[in-house]
């Protein structure tokens, strides 16, 4: 455990470059001085509300300048930030409050009614309105040091299966991640980062830390709206944009063939496997896409393509950030050679110390097992294929859902597809494909099966093809495979029959 | 003490961007892959030569690509880098070797004869030629982690009194300093840094670390030659240049009125107080000068102006690097308000753990006392007034008056001596010795100069020797150096002429 200290991000940034723009949002266009002073006002109010060192303070709000201020103000008041997923139900949120032992729930105006209901069921923490907390500008008393080992945030893993865990992220984890991102992407003060990923996910939150370190403005969108993002790209000199694949697809669709402005130098594409067709579209339209692989447990980015590699085909998620090491290992943790599929493991100062309420995880040699499967090519570029939990084992054969999905996606009548392994009394698991037809297309399961049989080994061909109107996704856009599996195992829905999945 | 680890700089950089250019020098134009492979070759040879973990390995050489490789190879082989000042005499170098307990002395071809003489007097470490060590390219076995707390280098500082001390600089010190510099200057892979400061000073060495972190090329000059630097600026797309004031003056003089190319975006000006006339010239000629304040004990830069503040008048050395805090304190360590002169103190992860062979220094609150005087303005910009009370800075070299005094005092005809730095239009300061003859002795300035030339590096030899009947002293008997300086700067007393100093 490090006892090393750093000046607190926002206080130092405001001391160094008070006049630089920090946030551009519907609720405020603030310099770093103003962001710092509103954070100081909020921190003092939090203390007045009884926040003690180590208290967990939850935040239920859409992205805003005020949210950005609280990301700094809560730790400044001594608290630990617990950002809550807006898409959860009241009872799911209440479960989170109790699991994290939340003492105070801060909510936006818009979330007031839900916040009160959540608090009532969630251990009855105090409630406070976000907007009022940042209403006062209070001059900050100066830069204070913070221990790198201190827990800054507890972030729920989007966890495609089961109860979300609370990932402890320290000041050091977030700082090193930001340093690595800045070095990889060559981020400087002339950049502007557009944040339309929610701040309650690490992919959104990390933007605020990078911005504070590099002293650049964040263009904050309350939520993802393709038209609003396109307008911001055209009008606000945005140079960096973080998105997941489905967001980028919607952005491209909304944009038509209109080219992106030259000011947009890097589109950071994360959040899971990317359909090859999307990469091809981006290459054709000269969108400067760089794929990235990350996870909450490593404070966001683990690997990334570089801006100079934008448009590199083949679907690689790039190489590690400077502070980070990546290996591919077998089931026993032994390193595998280039080109071999195995589990991705990660080491370095961005790796979380563990999960809230659990003993420190065992990590032989310091390696975090990600549960993701992938391989490295001869040059060290990472390719991510599947979650380990998603790997289908049927009749002793390992089947990669991503590989089967890539084949099915080539079918012209298919818009989206998810392939999962469903319990089978004979084979252990059987391959099932859930497909969403392209708009206006009718889709027959048999056509898909024929398509697969012509292109895949027999054991990889789905036993069932289920046609659906949409796929269940997490807030960050990941397909909820666990939910699909549960539904397919529990329901006797005949292949080809359409039904609404609960989500 | 942190147990945190990072991937080794060069190994990681070579893994991430093997094709990027690393060094351009007379002895090689190497990509990061080639630099890494030559460093690996050198590291393997160092181990074969018997270098064990913790062994001190000294380096006596002018700047070169090979020197850059050894900066990485020596720690990779388990050793600690001890860079030696080329301007020292053989006996001074031998003293360093013994003080640092050097096990192996690496020298350039050009320094062979001196190195052997130094080794013979300096505890007889082994000797090895620099050029041969980097002759072989050996593929590196992969990225290895390094502890941030590990000592990377021991850099001599002249200090204010006597024997140079060895400043311990850890991997963490150097990494955080490079991170801070990259963040402040917005350094990215499209930059090119020209290194004409010697690598045996922290100002030169730090360039190599920043380059490895940011993945940019260093244009390496064996020594400072104004014509060669001007040519490189014109022809080699250099964007960043580190100099001290006398170098910049000579550069401007050699350049005439020819403007600098637009590719040069930042001239980092450090190494002590800057003559106001130089700053005015730079402002008039639109040289993008940013002043910086630093010291070996904080791994180089402590504060810096930002590129956007280039040409800011008033002589400020800017604000702290992101990981660093700066305060002005009184004699008891209590913080002083803005505008008040006091001692500069520094805190943060760039601060050295201490000096070789000494117990860890006491640093209440973690603050390093620099011994330098300055003040902060209302906005937090630092102004450095005296480099140190007594320390002489001549042509960017720190000269300890006490060291020169000790040599002069050995002369049998000398009773007392005081050595001070007197303002000099070319060198910043010049060394002047004021001597009091031993009773009944007659003393010639030339005899003292000859005595010094035989025992001290040329830059330490006084430019003037003034013979006096007595030295001005305080009631408690301390020599009043400030008064001596004032007198020497104000009076046109010819060398050797005796006169009564008012006291």
Interface residues (C-beta under 8 A of the other chain):
Chain A: X1 X2 X3 X4 X5 X6 X7 X12 X13 X15 X16 X17 X18 X143 X145 X148 X172 X179 X182 X183 X184 X186 X187 X188 X189 X190 X213 X214 X215 X306 X308 X319 X320 X322 X323 X324 X325 X347 X348 X349 X366 X379 X380
Chain B: X1 X2 X3 X4 X5 X6 X7 X12 X13 X15 X16 X17 X18 X143 X145 X148 X172 X179 X182 X183 X184 X186 X187 X188 X189 X190 X213 X214 X215 X306 X308 X319 X320 X322 X323 X324 X325 X347 X348 X349 X366 X379 X380
